[in-house]
Amino acid sequence: MAEPTTMGIPRDGQEGGRKPSFFGRSEIGAAYVLLLPMLVLFGCAVVYPLIDTILLSFTDLRGMAPGKWIGLRNYTTLFGDSNFRAALSTTIVWTLVVTALSVGIGWGLAIVCSLAPRATLVFRVMFFAAYGVAETVSGFIWLGIFRPNTSGLVNAVLAGIGLDGWTNAWLGNVSTALWCLMAAYAWTQVGLPLMTCFASIQTIPKTLFEAAYIDGARSTSIMRYIVLPLSMPGLRVAIFINLLNALRAFDMIFVLTGGGPVRSTETIGYFMFRESMLQFKLGYGAAATVVLLLAVVVISIPAIIKRTAEAT
Amino acid sequence: MNNRRSLWIPVLVGALAVLWIIPLVGLLLTSLRPPGDITQGWWRLDNFSLTLDAWRSVWTKYPLAAAFWTSFKLTVLSTLGTMLLAPAAAYAFQFLSFPGRRLILIVIVNAFVLPQQVVIIPLFTLWRDTGLIDSLWSCVIPFVGMSFAWSVFLVKNFLEDFPKELIEAAKVDGCTPLGTFWYVVLPNALTPIAAVGILQFLWCWNSMLLPMLYLRSEVPLTVLLARVAGSFEPNLDQQSVAAIITMAVPLVIFITFQRYFTAGASSRTGGKE
């Protein structure tokens, strides 16, 4: 497209035929000026760490000593390491249970709330509030709830209803710690599925309900054939985000159990922290991170395809 | 909706919601009751009295004010960085053509899947070698850098519906691409920029892992609380005050602007409003 000029007179005192200056009319120049700060920061905070983590996972970098290339040895050690295999199965249980719990509860609540959207507004915000609390704070709170003696809420309730025999050092017991941790984490995560599913259901046009009502549909069939299928978009978003959140969870595990007792609550996201930042086995920790990364990428493939299509 | 139905639903959901925030109520009561009265739990109603002692004494017990200031600096710097740079990038992606546009865009918008564990080791060695450990920038840089994965996408989605005529008119009037961004697009894109700012503020304020690893002398509230929580000290009332102060600022913002968060959630996965 030709540059717009007024009757051949150069505008703004520009000489005619001047080459577009870098900061001037050139789109390419302007684009890179606008993008440069973002690209530098993104490169430093995302691209470089991503590549470096992968490269480091092939070295035996430890503490301050320079690492040397050892090929796949970190990975073979990793899969022979019983602690890592335990962390792997903990991660699978943790991710699936936490997501099922939080999305299940949130979805159910969203459907119930959608029957009385106005009257439940305040209550929805109450559920959602837990999602805005820092995981560190949630961890601190749940530490008090699971306290081993009767000053912990769970034990006090059990003692109060006559189940004294069930009282337990919840977080100090290998067989219960993970379940308590999952309950606490699910508590923080319910708000999001509640909100996304509720938003999905709210987009259902009122006329659809009216038509169904006029046709004599019972509320159970309205639920089955209208509300359930149409809450799917919100449900899918919620499942995906909650899976990702559970996989990368760290803060709450750190505060509540620190991975213990005897490393029974370590997910891969925690395992890599312990190996690299507490034991200073940086190369080994990087290899564990790559495994975590692979898990994340695999469950994200549909989202990546969708997002790529939408963004371009 | 008949009356019978519209009555039991709020009652049921309300009861569950109250149950849901009992942990938060417990936190508040622990901070307000004398520690001697609640050795058997904050819910015990024998000897019920309230006191602000813990709220007064906590400031000398823990470096809470300093941690609040660190949280504030860290969060504000990271939030401003994202609010300034994400719209610029989104504008370039949406309205300008340049080589590499598609590839860069695809890489950036898909980086949201990366867990923050990925940056820990490389940035730890990088900051150690460059002496940035213990500087606020060691956290601000990854906070801003990682935020582009969702913030650019969120603003760009908004700009897709931006009237092209305005851009064309600016061009015809002789406005440069940079001028168009500054004078035409930016003032009309305040909604998504606010949304980005709120999400980023909350995320940065609540984050604990990177500050815990990269900051030593000046730590934000979350790191201070994590240290306190693991200390097995008996002063639960003061610890609870610290926890409330840690969550108060983001919680107020979160509840006030909760609409943005559902929008933000969909922008993190690709769904549009």
Interface residues (C-beta under 8 A of the other chain):
Chain A: P4 R11 D12 F23 G24 R25 S26 E27 I28 A30 A31 Y32 V33 L34 L35 P37 M38 L39 L41 F42 G43 C44 A45 V46 V47 Y48 P49 L50 D52 T53 L56 L61 L109 V112 C113 L115 A116 A119 T120 V122 F123 R124 V125 M126 F127 F128 A129 A130 Y131 G132 V133 A134 E135 T136 V137 S138 G139 F140 I141 W142 L143 G144 I145 T150 S151 G152 L153 A156 W187 V190 L192 M195 T196 A199 P233 V237 A238 F240 I241 L244 L247 R248 F250 D251 F254 V255 G258 G269 M272 F273 S276 M277 L282 G285 A286 T289 L292 L293 V296 V297 S300 A303 I304 K306 R307 T308 E310 A311 T312
Chain B: M1 R5 S6 I9 P10 L12 V13 G14 L16 A17 V18 W20 I21 I22 P23 L24 G26 L27 T30 T39 Q40 G41 W43 G81 L85 A86 A88 A89 Y91 A92 L96 S97 F98 P99 R101 R102 I104 L105 I106 V107 I108 V109 N110 A111 V113 L114 P115 Q116 Q117 V118 V119 I120 I121 P122 L123 F124 T125 L126 I141 P142 F143 V144 G145 M146 F148 A149 V152 F153 K156 K171 V172 G174 T176 P177 L178 F181 L202 W205 N206 S207 M208 L209 L213 T222 V223 L225 A226 V228 A229 G230 L236 Q239 A243 T246 M247 P250 L251 I253 F254 I255 Q258 F261 T262 A265 S266 R268 T269 G270 G271 K272
